[in-house]
Amino acid sequence: MRLLLAAVLTLIAMPLPALDDASLGAQHMQRLAEPAPDFILNGPSGTCLRLAALRGHPVIVHFWATWCTSCRSELPAIQSLAQTLAHTDATVVMVAIDTDKTSAEIGNYAASLGVALPVFRAGDGEISARYWSWGVPVTYLIDRDGAIAGRALGPRDWTSDSMRTLVRRFVGQ
């Protein structure tokens, strides 16, 4: 019995396998074999975020817009995902691509949907439009080495068990 218990505890404690093409494909995500372009975002309250400063940590960058219908339903799920990652060294970055709204308007919109994460406006920094040139929403999983481990074009159910498993693999849990 002790041996069985030890084996079960060992299996539970083992990290999940890293992301691979099959696990990404199961979630309709792409692997990009390229480094993530660096960016600098100026956020609310004078905060400044630079992607290069997050090297060594897994980063989830979510691009969205206030006019995007599917973004509206996805934002609370991204907030929930961030809460489940709060005990890890992962960072979730929310970037609105709106050009006709102020940072305050975008922040108020996100807050009305239950988003407590800081929201950055792409226009308030230096960031390549290449990140969202395919449209929004788009989400990038950037690994600890600064490479894009996965890209999700379009909305996802970030609260599903399968997506949470994929994210746990990504952060190395």
Secondary structure, 3 states (H helix, E strand, C coil): CHHHHHHHHHHHHCCCCCCCHHHHHHCCCECCCCECCCCEEECHHHCEEEHHHHCCCCEEEEEECCCCHHHHHHHHHHHHHHHHCCCCCCEEEEEECCCCCCHHHHHHHHHHCCCCCCEEECCCEECCHHHCCCCCCEEEEECCCCEEEEEEECCCCCCCHHHHHHHHHHHCC
